Amino acid sequence: MIGMNMLPRFVVPGAIFVLTVAFGFWLSRLGRPYNGLLFNVHKLIALAAVVFTSVQFVGILKSADPSAFSIALLALAVLCVVGLFVSGARMSADRLNYTLLRTIHRVALVVLVIALPATVFRLGGGP
Ligand code: HEM
């Protein structure tokens, strides 16, 4: 359970996450109004990434004794995911706040990409 043994758990969720980001850039590149198929593929694989990642976290947390800092990092990651879903859903509908929502979508992604692996390493005591 310790250290680098954590990494194989995240190969599948990580691959789905990379796909989500790739579809996000593709969707963004084609611009608005969004391509309906790409929008839904992006949204659904994002959901799949969250589900697969959560399953792994539940498994790790069962046998870990997380510090307050690890819990704070995890909470930050959860907040980012919520931010991604809310901003993503609003972006297609809200003309007025489009720029703000897109900024939230980008910032939440960057913070998530830092906070989530950091949580994994803290919980695993590695790398
Ligand atoms: C783990 C969750 C998600 C990740 C990592 C993610 C990532 C990304 C990335 C990297 C982009 C391209 C950003 C850019 O060019 O500025 C993007 C764009 C977009 N995403 Fe997501 N996304 C997620 C969830 C969602 C969800 C759930 C929705 C919709 C309900 C959504 C809707 C959109 C839209 C509409 C765009 C196009 C933005 C634009 O107009 O440039 N995203 N996403």
Boltz pocket constraint, residues with backbone or C-beta under 6 A from the ligand:
constraints:
  - pocket:
      binder: B
      contacts: [[A, 17], [A, 20], [A, 21], [A, 22], [A, 23], [A, 24], [A, 25], [A, 26], [A, 27], [A, 28], [A, 29], [A, 31], [A, 32], [A, 34], [A, 39], [A, 42], [A, 43], [A, 46], [A, 47], [A, 49], [A, 50], [A, 81], [A, 84], [A, 85], [A, 87], [A, 88], [A, 89], [A, 90], [A, 91], [A, 92], [A, 102], [A, 105], [A, 106], [A, 109]]
      max_distance: 6.0
